[in-house]
């Protein structure tokens, strides 16, 4: 998981009144990466995933696929009387998906199962990506327009917005965790995809 947010640009100006936009224009850049897996059967491919899959951040366990993000912000802080207001924010969001890819040509029946498997895994990771975008939107909604009293130099506001930033990130982590637990549980979507790949005919 990439750092939640880093400020790129902070401009401080003077204005008599602040009107925050109602909705952010979150436009992520999407990147796909692949790691090679070997084998000519479903079980061999899955064992290769277990040996070569991306490490889950903060641990030694490996994932089938992973969604990572880098979220930066350009923020415009504006003095309003003796207060400081976050008048505008621009997101710079990159979402990176990492997937397995067979190194060689698969037998037709295995290739057919692989196509079903990887399509399902892509759909799974797309949900994680959507959660990232929704987190960025929540950050925008809860910080743009934020007013810090008695902050004419617009310094205290940078600490003031940390609480809504953390709240958005904590909600994102909780949603991710709940979704992953449901998908990986016995009978869950990813569990079924694995069984279909390994045991399918």
C-alpha positions in Angstrom: 0.0 0.0 0.0 1.4 3.4 -1.0 1.5 6.4 1.3 -2.0 8.0 1.7 -1.2 11.5 0.6 1.7 13.8 -0.1 1.3 17.5 -0.8 2.8 18.6 -4.1 1.9 22.3 -4.2 0.5 24.6 -1.6 -0.5 28.1 -2.7 -1.5 30.7 -0.1 -3.6 33.7 -1.3 -6.0 36.3 0.0 -9.7 36.3 -0.6 -12.8 37.8 1.0 -14.9 34.7 0.5 -14.3 31.0 -0.3 -16.6 28.9 -2.5 -15.5 25.2 -2.6 -16.4 23.1 -5.6 -19.2 20.6 -4.8 -17.4 17.6 -6.3 -13.9 16.6 -7.2 -12.8 15.5 -10.6 -10.9 12.3 -9.5 -9.2 10.9 -12.7 -6.9 8.1 -11.8 -4.0 6.9 -14.0 -4.2 3.1 -14.2 -1.1 0.9 -14.6 -0.9 -2.8 -15.1 2.1 -5.0 -14.1 2.6 -8.7 -14.5 4.7 -11.4 -12.9 5.4 -14.7 -14.6 4.0 -18.0 -13.5 4.9 -21.4 -14.8 3.1 -24.7 -15.3 0.8 -26.5 -17.7 -1.9 -27.5 -15.3 -4.2 -25.5 -12.9 -2.4 -26.8 -9.8 1.0 -26.0 -11.2 0.0 -22.5 -12.1 -1.5 -22.0 -8.6 1.6 -23.3 -6.9 3.7 -20.9 -9.0 1.4 -18.1 -7.9 2.1 -19.1 -4.3 5.8 -19.0 -4.9 6.0 -15.8 -7.1 3.0 -13.7 -6.2 3.5 -10.2 -4.9 4.1 -9.9 -1.2 1.3 -8.4 0.9 2.7 -5.2 2.4 3.9 -5.6 5.9 4.1 -9.4 5.8 5.6 -12.5 4.2 2.4 -13.8 2.6 1.9 -13.7 -1.1 -1.2 -12.6 -3.0 -2.6 -13.8 -6.3 -2.9 -10.2 -7.4 -2.5 -6.8 -5.7 -3.8 -3.3 -6.0 -1.5 -0.5 -4.9 -1.9 3.3 -5.2 0.0 6.5 -5.0 -2.1 9.5 -4.0 -0.7 13.0 -4.0 -2.5 16.4 -3.7 -2.0 19.9 -4.9 -3.7 22.1 -2.4 -4.6 25.8 -2.5 -4.7 27.4 1.0 -6.3 30.9 1.1 -6.3 33.4 3.9 -9.8 34.6 4.8 -9.5 37.4 7.4 -7.6 35.8 10.3 -8.5 32.3 9.2 -7.1 29.9 6.7 -9.3 27.9 4.3 -8.4 25.0 2.0 -10.0 26.6 -1.1 -9.2 23.9 -3.7 -7.4 20.6 -4.1 -6.3 18.6 -7.1 -5.6 14.9 -6.9 -2.8 13.0 -8.6 -3.7 9.4 -8.2 -2.0 6.3 -9.8 -3.6 2.9 -9.2 -1.3 -0.1 -10.1 -2.7 -3.6 -10.6 -0.3 -6.5 -10.5 -1.5 -9.8 -12.1 0.0 -13.3 -12.8 0.7 -14.2 -16.4 1.6 -17.7 -17.7 5.1 -17.8 -19.0 4.3 -20.4 -21.7 1.5 -21.6 -23.9 -1.2 -23.5 -22.0 -3.1 -26.6 -23.1 -6.4 -25.5 -24.5 -8.5 -26.8 -21.6 -6.2 -25.2 -19.0 -6.1 -22.0 -21.1 -9.9 -21.8 -21.0 -9.9 -22.2 -17.2 -7.2 -19.6 -16.8 -9.2 -17.1 -18.8 -12.1 -17.5 -16.4 -9.8 -17.3 -13.4 -7.9 -14.2 -14.5 -11.2 -12.4 -15.5 -12.5 -13.0 -12.0 -9.3 -11.8 -10.4 -9.4 -8.7 -12.5 -13.0 -8.0 -11.3 -11.9 -8.6 -7.7 -9.0 -6.1 -8.0 -11.2 -3.6 -9.7 -13.3 -3.3 -6.5 -10.1 -2.5 -4.6 -9.4 0.2 -7.2 -12.9 1.6 -6.8 -12.4 1.8 -3.1 -9.2 3.9 -3.6 -11.1 6.3 -5.9 -13.9 6.6 -3.4 -11.4 7.3 -0.6 -9.9 10.1 -2.7 -13.4 11.5 -3.2 -14.1 11.4 0.6 -10.8 13.2 1.3 -11.8 15.9 -1.1 -15.3 16.2 0.2 -14.1 16.5 3.9 -11.1 18.7 3.4 -11.9 21.2 0.7 -13.6 24.2 2.4 -12.0 23.2 5.7 -11.5 26.4 7.8 -8.8 26.8 10.4 -9.4 29.7 12.8 -6.6 32.1 13.9 -4.2 30.8 11.2 -3.3 33.8 9.0 -0.1 32.2 7.8 -1.9 29.0 6.9 0.4 26.7 8.9 -2.0 25.2 11.5 -4.5 24.1 8.8 -2.0 21.4 7.5 -2.3 19.6 10.8 -6.0 20.4 11.1 -6.9 18.4 8.0 -5.1 15.3 9.2 -8.2 14.0 11.1 -10.4 13.8 8.0 -7.5 12.3 6.1 -7.1 9.6 8.6 -10.8 8.9 8.8 -11.0 8.4 5.1 -8.0 6.1 5.1 -9.3 4.1 8.0 -12.6 3.6 6.3 -10.8 2.5 3.1 -8.8 -0.1 5.0 -11.9 -1.4 6.8 -13.8 -1.8 3.5 -10.8 -3.5 1.9 -10.4 -5.9 4.8 -14.1 -6.8 4.9 -14.2 -7.4 1.1 -11.1 -9.5 1.1 -12.4 -11.7 4.0 -15.7 -12.2 2.2 -14.1 -13.1 -1.2 -11.5 -15.5 0.3 -13.9 -17.2 2.7 -15.0 -20.8 2.0 -17.5 -20.5 -0.9 -16.4 -16.9 -1.6 -15.8 -15.6 -5.1 -12.0 -15.9 -5.1 -12.1 -19.2 -3.3 -14.4 -20.5 -6.0 -12.1 -19.2 -8.8 -9.1 -21.0 -7.2 -11.1 -24.3 -7.0 -12.2 -23.9 -10.6 -8.6 -23.4 -11.8 -7.1 -26.2 -9.8 -9.9 -28.8 -10.0 -11.8 -27.9 -13.2 -12.1 -30.1 -16.1 
